[in-house]
């Protein structure tokens, strides 16, 4: 059995999770601080991948990054970068698609902390950044872990977006979910079963490790 | 001298009302603030600390303008750096007693002195969840004192302490306040609390309705 789709899937999920931690933490913090119309609109845009059919998101990403026009043409002409049918393209699509899974739990956890925690830190002369790093972030550790796990697990199972923007190029964009689909199309049920079992196992271990880690600390990832 | 002249709307029980305070408080004094629930005592402390913004007003502390809404001046809480004891302590769940104090100051001698005053030496490596209500309250007071603030604002700071511990702690704190020339504002519901210790008392009446 060709293991490259599994390795590619794990690589995609790991990179997406790390990137989303870097991008998602400050965005979630900013969104949690106060409400304004602009924030509501941005939050709605971030939440869209939860309800939008993945193929729709993938279709628009395919159009946006097509090397024939728009951003895609500019990226190719200026930086010699092609996102469509490439691994970097898969990463970008995954980051956009999994954004709500990272930001939602972190924002919600930050909003549940008593405002007096940050206020107490400010009166000690600490900046907002120091307060976030030393006071807020350590107290939402369990939720950050939950968000990272959900993002990782969600990326493992991506299909529609990945197929639209990445296609099915072995070793480049052919992730496990596409390998399963491809195997079924070719009536190779034993390969489909093998890929599916491995995906099931990895996802189960990922989710159960969060339950164990958060046993006394946080709600289940499904709450 | 601390000069306060503010007007802040309060939104309690869906009734819009206004907190109006004009006071001159001598530097280095201990002032008790009392009044009915919902009158705006906590809000007043938060406005002084820069944690809440009034619609109108001026606050000057030792000849420095902290707030002047007419001229658009409003120092941040970090610039005002008051000591603040929150009503429910607002301790950091991730930090031990010692880490709370180290977060506020680097002065190790001062930290040791504070731990002794609060009788928390034996609990230095405990997190708040393992402290009793009284120990948590003492830690909140020590943390607020750790920065040696010129102005200390305390919101019901002694409510969870037993009488003996309270008397001892207040005596020690009084000595420190005198030494550091700290101006202290204490919100308290208990008429007996701080009797014979505070030099001034401010009554905050029920706020003016219909702003």
HADDOCK unambig.tbl for C-alpha pairs under 7 A between the chains (distance, minus, plus):
assign (segid A and resid 116 and name CA) (segid B and resid 90 and name CA) 5.61 0.50 0.50
assign (segid A and resid 117 and name CA) (segid B and resid 90 and name CA) 5.29 0.50 0.50
assign (segid A and resid 117 and name CA) (segid B and resid 91 and name CA) 6.83 0.50 0.50
assign (segid A and resid 117 and name CA) (segid B and resid 92 and name CA) 6.55 0.50 0.50
assign (segid A and resid 119 and name CA) (segid B and resid 51 and name CA) 6.89 0.50 0.50
assign (segid A and resid 120 and name CA) (segid B and resid 90 and name CA) 6.65 0.50 0.50
assign (segid A and resid 122 and name CA) (segid B and resid 77 and name CA) 5.82 0.50 0.50
assign (segid A and resid 122 and name CA) (segid B and resid 78 and name CA) 5.35 0.50 0.50
assign (segid A and resid 123 and name CA) (segid B and resid 77 and name CA) 5.43 0.50 0.50
assign (segid A and resid 123 and name CA) (segid B and resid 78 and name CA) 5.62 0.50 0.50
assign (segid A and resid 123 and name CA) (segid B and resid 81 and name CA) 4.97 0.50 0.50
assign (segid A and resid 123 and name CA) (segid B and resid 82 and name CA) 5.84 0.50 0.50
assign (segid A and resid 123 and name CA) (segid B and resid 83 and name CA) 6.54 0.50 0.50
assign (segid A and resid 123 and name CA) (segid B and resid 84 and name CA) 6.73 0.50 0.50
assign (segid A and resid 124 and name CA) (segid B and resid 78 and name CA) 6.79 0.50 0.50
assign (segid A and resid 124 and name CA) (segid B and resid 81 and name CA) 5.92 0.50 0.50
assign (segid A and resid 124 and name CA) (segid B and resid 104 and name CA) 5.81 0.50 0.50
assign (segid A and resid 124 and name CA) (segid B and resid 147 and name CA) 6.78 0.50 0.50
assign (segid A and resid 125 and name CA) (segid B and resid 78 and name CA) 4.06 0.50 0.50
assign (segid A and resid 125 and name CA) (segid B and resid 79 and name CA) 6.82 0.50 0.50
assign (segid A and resid 125 and name CA) (segid B and resid 81 and name CA) 5.53 0.50 0.50
assign (segid A and resid 126 and name CA) (segid B and resid 78 and name CA) 6.26 0.50 0.50
assign (segid A and resid 127 and name CA) (segid B and resid 78 and name CA) 6.97 0.50 0.50
assign (segid A and resid 135 and name CA) (segid B and resid 92 and name CA) 6.59 0.50 0.50
assign (segid A and resid 138 and name CA) (segid B and resid 94 and name CA) 6.28 0.50 0.50
assign (segid A and resid 139 and name CA) (segid B and resid 93 and name CA) 6.84 0.50 0.50
assign (segid A and resid 139 and name CA) (segid B and resid 94 and name CA) 6.07 0.50 0.50
